[in-house]
Amino acid sequence: MNRILTDNELKPFLEGSGFSANARALLAQQRIHFPLAAKFYGSLDTVQEKSFTIDGTAVRVQFNPARIQSSAAKVDAKSISERKCFLCEAHLPIEQKGLSFGSDYMVLVNPFPIFPEHFTVPHLTHTDQRISGKVGDFLALADLLSEFVIFYNGPKCGASAPDHFHFQAGNKGFIPLETEFESILNESEAVFKKEQTDIYHIKPFGANGIAFVSDNIRSIEDAFEKAYNYLSEKSPEEAEPMMNLLGWKWQDKFVLTLFPRKLHRPSQFFAEGDSNILLSPAAVDLGGVFITPLEKDFTKITADDLSDILSQILISDEEMAELCNSIAK
């Protein structure tokens, strides 16, 4: 079957030009012709949110029951081996259509959205979730989908399909990391410049990360690979260093933010009784929108809980300083 929508199939839904407009046309088509997407995009209107201010930046907590499949996903090797890969084209619902991105990827509507416009971009080949060597693809997608934020969840950092390489994308104007990025940079120290890339140590709402900013994709790739290699040496037992990435086009430049991690899920995820909070942080959470699929957690969670969770899963200031020094060499 032809999974990719033709120009004629997109045309009735198209408003504007460019790849971002094509993606929105795909979403409009899928909301009519793909029942699962229609159901859960329709339910976004009932999603509840509340806000906190942490270290001067407003963040949001979202009660989104549809995300239970991702938040509580079993990603151990046995569970993965016993289920069909839901990102392989052969296993997609017959109604699910997409757009081509280059020769290796397909853009699909994510049927369990967080963003009002939420896409998954799987590789056409069933290959493990590993970002090394693919940051160029990540930023090329950010260039094409210039009205969206692109993000990547590592295999032990929120990816519910760690066995199939994929990116995700969500519309700009939704996550605080992107909307408040200029303010975040103004409050951050420009650690150094590497070739054509400015590198910052950022701590939005206490989340310890690095921002790479440049108009040159290759320069960001080189700086990122230095960080990746350093983190790999620090965690040789892992198939990939634990991390989440978010990136987008900003003032004619590319932004790549890296959040190195030391833990997949916080202690609250495994606690019993009143101490339990089913929150499995991934890139969107580190962008400032924390996803709780259970109402009990949405009701009781506090800013202190969020700060504690971030301190558990992300590397320390001292470790971040060592990482920055390694990139600067």
C-alpha positions as CSV (number, residue, x, y, z in Angstrom):
1,M,0.0,0.0,0.0
2,N,1.1,3.6,-0.5
3,R,1.7,5.0,3.0
4,I,2.9,8.4,1.8
5,L,0.2,11.0,1.0
6,T,0.3,12.4,-2.5
7,D,0.1,16.1,-3.3
8,N,-3.5,15.6,-4.5
9,E,-4.4,14.0,-1.2
10,L,-2.8,16.8,0.8
11,K,-4.1,19.6,-1.3
12,P,-7.7,19.8,0.3
13,F,-6.1,20.3,3.7
14,L,-3.2,22.6,2.7
15,E,-2.9,26.1,4.0
16,G,0.3,27.9,3.1
17,S,3.5,26.5,1.7
18,G,6.6,24.7,3.0
19,F,7.1,21.5,5.0
20,S,5.5,22.8,8.2
21,A,2.3,23.5,6.2
22,N,2.5,20.0,4.7
23,A,2.8,18.5,8.2
24,R,-0.3,20.4,9.4
25,A,-2.2,19.2,6.3
26,L,-1.2,15.7,7.2
27,L,-2.6,16.2,10.7
28,A,-5.8,17.6,9.3
29,Q,-6.2,14.6,7.0
30,Q,-5.4,12.1,9.8
31,R,-7.9,13.7,12.2
32,I,-10.6,12.8,9.7
33,H,-9.3,9.5,8.3
34,F,-7.3,7.9,11.2
35,P,-9.8,7.1,14.1
36,L,-7.2,6.8,16.8
37,A,-5.8,10.2,16.0
38,A,-9.3,11.7,15.8
39,K,-10.1,10.3,19.2
40,F,-7.1,11.6,21.1
41,Y,-6.6,15.0,19.4
42,G,-10.3,15.6,20.2
43,S,-9.6,14.8,23.8
44,L,-6.8,17.3,24.1
45,D,-9.5,19.9,24.8
46,T,-10.2,18.1,28.1
47,V,-6.5,17.9,29.2
48,Q,-5.9,19.8,32.5
49,E,-2.9,21.9,33.3
50,K,-1.5,23.8,36.2
51,S,1.6,26.0,36.5
52,F,4.5,26.5,38.9
53,T,7.4,28.9,38.8
54,I,10.8,27.2,39.4
55,D,13.9,29.4,39.5
56,G,12.1,32.2,37.8
57,T,10.7,30.2,34.9
58,A,7.1,29.1,34.6
59,V,6.6,25.4,34.0
60,R,3.4,23.4,33.5
61,V,2.1,20.1,34.6
62,Q,-0.3,18.3,32.3
63,F,-2.9,15.7,33.2
64,N,-3.0,13.6,30.0
65,P,-4.5,10.1,30.4
66,A,-3.7,9.1,26.8
67,R,0.1,9.2,27.7
68,I,-0.2,6.3,30.1
69,Q,1.1,4.0,27.3
70,S,4.3,6.0,27.1
71,S,4.8,6.9,30.7
72,A,4.3,3.3,32.0
73,A,5.9,1.6,28.9
74,K,7.8,-1.5,29.7
75,V,11.2,-1.1,27.9
76,D,13.1,-4.0,29.2
77,A,14.6,-6.4,26.6
78,K,12.0,-9.2,27.3
79,S,9.0,-6.9,26.9
80,I,10.4,-5.4,23.8
81,S,11.1,-8.8,22.2
82,E,7.5,-9.9,22.9
83,R,5.7,-7.1,21.1
84,K,5.5,-6.0,17.5
85,C,7.3,-2.8,16.8
86,F,4.6,-0.1,16.5
87,L,6.9,2.2,14.4
88,C,7.7,-0.3,11.7
89,E,5.7,0.5,8.6
90,A,4.4,-3.1,8.3
91,H,2.7,-2.8,11.7
92,L,1.2,0.7,11.4
93,P,-2.7,0.9,11.2
94,I,-3.9,0.8,7.7
95,E,-5.4,4.3,8.1
96,Q,-2.1,5.9,9.2
97,K,-0.4,7.9,6.5
98,G,2.7,10.0,6.4
99,L,5.1,12.3,4.6
100,S,8.6,11.5,3.4
101,F,11.5,13.2,5.1
102,G,14.6,12.5,3.0
103,S,15.2,9.0,1.9
104,D,15.4,7.4,5.3
105,Y,12.5,8.8,7.4
106,M,8.7,9.1,7.4
107,V,6.7,11.8,9.3
108,L,3.7,10.4,11.1
109,V,1.0,12.0,13.2
110,N,1.5,10.9,16.8
111,P,-1.9,9.5,17.8
112,F,-1.3,10.1,21.5
113,P,-0.4,13.8,21.5
114,I,1.0,16.1,24.1
115,F,1.3,19.1,21.7
116,P,-1.7,20.4,19.7
117,E,0.4,19.3,16.7
118,H,2.6,16.3,17.5
119,F,4.5,14.1,15.1
120,T,6.7,11.0,15.3
121,V,9.5,10.6,12.7
122,P,10.7,7.0,12.5
123,H,13.5,5.7,10.4
124,L,12.3,3.5,7.6
125,T,14.7,0.7,8.9
126,H,14.1,-1.1,12.2
127,T,17.3,0.0,13.9
128,D,18.1,0.8,17.5
129,Q,17.5,4.2,19.1
130,R,21.0,5.7,18.9
131,I,21.6,9.4,18.1
132,S,25.3,9.3,17.3
133,G,25.9,10.2,13.7
134,K,22.3,11.4,13.3
135,V,22.3,14.9,14.8
136,G,22.7,16.2,11.2
137,D,19.4,14.6,10.4
138,F,17.9,16.0,13.6
139,L,18.9,19.6,12.6
140,A,17.9,19.1,9.0
141,L,14.4,18.2,10.2
142,A,14.4,21.3,12.4
143,D,15.3,23.3,9.3
144,L,12.4,21.8,7.3
145,L,9.9,21.9,10.2
146,S,10.9,25.4,11.1
147,E,7.6,26.0,13.0
148,F,8.2,23.1,15.3
149,V,10.5,21.9,18.1
150,I,12.3,18.6,17.3
151,F,13.1,16.2,20.2
152,Y,14.9,12.9,20.8
153,N,14.4,10.6,23.8
154,G,17.3,8.2,24.5
155,P,16.6,4.4,24.8
156,K,16.5,4.7,28.6
157,C,15.3,8.3,28.7
158,G,11.6,8.2,27.7
159,A,11.7,6.4,24.4
160,S,8.8,3.9,24.4
161,A,10.3,2.3,21.2
162,P,14.0,2.0,22.1
163,D,14.3,-0.6,19.4
164,H,13.3,1.7,16.5
165,F,15.1,4.9,15.8
166,H,12.9,8.0,15.7
167,F,12.6,11.7,16.4
168,Q,9.5,13.6,17.5
169,A,8.2,17.1,16.7
170,G,5.7,19.4,18.4
171,N,4.6,22.9,17.5
172,K,6.5,25.9,18.7
173,G,5.0,28.1,21.4
174,F,4.2,25.2,23.7
175,I,7.2,24.4,25.8
176,P,8.9,27.0,28.1
177,L,12.4,25.9,27.0
178,E,11.6,27.3,23.5
179,T,9.3,30.2,24.4
180,E,11.7,31.5,27.1
181,F,14.9,30.6,25.4
182,E,16.2,34.1,25.0
183,S,15.7,34.8,28.7
184,I,17.2,31.5,29.6
185,L,20.3,32.4,27.6
186,N,20.5,35.8,29.1
187,E,20.7,34.2,32.6
188,S,23.2,31.6,31.5
189,E,26.9,31.7,31.1
190,A,28.3,31.4,27.6
191,V,30.9,28.7,28.5
192,F,32.9,29.0,25.3
193,K,32.8,29.1,21.5
194,K,33.8,26.0,19.6
195,E,34.5,26.6,15.9
196,Q,31.2,28.3,14.8
197,T,29.1,27.2,17.7
198,D,28.4,29.1,20.9
199,I,28.0,26.7,23.9
200,Y,26.0,27.6,27.0
201,H,25.5,25.9,30.3
202,I,21.7,26.4,30.9
203,K,19.6,25.6,34.0
204,P,16.0,26.4,33.1
205,F,13.8,25.7,36.1
206,G,16.8,23.8,37.6
207,A,17.2,21.4,34.6
208,N,21.0,21.0,34.0
209,G,21.8,21.2,30.3
210,I,23.9,22.5,27.5
211,A,22.7,24.6,24.6
212,F,24.6,24.6,21.2
213,V,23.8,27.6,19.1
214,S,25.1,28.1,15.5
215,D,24.1,28.8,11.9
216,N,26.3,25.8,10.9
217,I,24.9,22.3,11.3
218,R,28.2,20.6,10.9
219,S,29.8,22.7,13.6
220,I,27.0,21.7,16.1
221,E,27.4,18.1,15.0
222,D,31.1,18.2,15.8
223,A,30.6,19.8,19.2
224,F,27.8,17.4,20.1
225,E,29.9,14.3,19.1
226,K,32.6,15.5,21.5
227,A,30.0,15.6,24.3
228,Y,28.6,12.2,23.3
229,N,32.1,10.6,23.3
230,Y,32.9,12.0,26.7
231,L,29.6,10.8,28.1
232,S,30.1,7.4,26.5
233,E,33.5,7.0,28.3
234,K,31.8,7.9,31.6
235,S,29.1,5.2,31.1
236,P,30.8,2.3,29.2
237,E,28.2,-0.2,30.3
238,E,25.4,1.7,28.4
239,A,24.7,1.2,24.7
240,E,24.2,4.9,24.5
241,P,24.8,7.7,27.1
242,M,21.6,8.6,28.8
243,M,20.3,11.9,27.3
244,N,17.4,13.9,25.9
245,L,17.7,16.4,23.1
246,L,15.5,19.3,22.0
247,G,16.2,21.6,19.0
248,W,14.7,24.2,16.7
249,K,15.4,27.1,14.4
250,W,15.9,30.4,16.3
251,Q,16.8,33.8,14.7
252,D,18.2,32.1,11.6
253,K,20.3,29.8,13.8
254,F,20.0,26.3,15.0
255,V,19.6,25.5,18.7
256,L,20.4,22.0,20.0
257,T,19.9,21.5,23.8
258,L,21.3,18.5,25.5
259,F,20.2,17.2,28.9
260,P,22.6,14.4,30.1
261,R,21.1,12.0,32.5
262,K,22.1,9.6,35.2
263,L,18.7,7.9,35.9
264,H,15.8,6.7,33.8
265,R,13.1,7.1,36.3
266,P,13.0,8.8,39.7
267,S,12.4,7.1,43.0
268,Q,8.8,8.4,43.1
269,F,8.0,6.2,40.0
270,F,8.7,3.1,42.0
271,A,7.4,4.2,45.4
272,E,4.3,2.7,46.9
273,G,1.3,4.3,48.5
274,D,1.0,8.1,48.7
275,S,4.7,8.6,47.7
276,N,4.1,7.1,44.3
277,I,4.1,9.6,41.3
278,L,3.9,8.0,37.9
279,L,6.1,10.5,36.1
280,S,8.7,9.2,33.7
281,P,10.5,12.3,32.5
282,A,11.4,12.6,28.8
283,A,12.4,15.5,26.5
284,V,9.0,17.3,26.8
285,D,9.3,17.3,30.6
286,L,12.8,18.7,30.4
287,G,11.4,21.3,28.1
288,G,9.1,22.5,31.0
289,V,5.8,20.6,30.4
290,F,5.6,17.7,32.9
291,I,3.3,14.9,31.9
292,T,1.2,13.0,34.5
293,P,-1.2,10.4,33.1
294,L,-2.9,9.8,36.4
295,E,-5.2,12.4,38.0
296,K,-4.0,11.6,41.5
297,D,-0.4,12.6,40.6
298,F,-1.6,15.8,38.8
299,T,-3.6,16.8,41.9
300,K,-0.8,16.3,44.5
301,I,2.4,17.1,42.6
302,T,4.3,20.2,43.8
303,A,7.1,22.4,42.5
304,D,9.3,20.8,45.2
305,D,8.5,17.3,43.7
306,L,9.5,18.5,40.3
307,S,12.8,20.0,41.5
308,D,13.6,16.8,43.4
309,I,12.8,14.6,40.3
310,L,15.1,16.8,38.1
311,S,17.9,16.6,40.6
312,Q,17.6,12.8,40.7
313,I,17.6,12.1,36.9
314,L,20.1,14.8,35.6
315,I,23.8,15.1,36.1
316,S,25.2,17.5,38.8
317,D,26.8,20.9,38.3
318,E,30.2,19.4,38.9
319,E,29.6,16.7,36.3
320,M,28.4,19.4,33.9
321,A,31.5,21.5,34.4
322,E,33.6,18.4,33.6
323,L,31.6,17.8,30.4
324,C,31.9,21.4,29.3
325,N,35.7,21.2,29.8
326,S,35.9,18.1,27.7
327,I,34.1,19.7,24.8
328,A,36.4,22.8,25.0
329,K,39.6,20.8,24.6
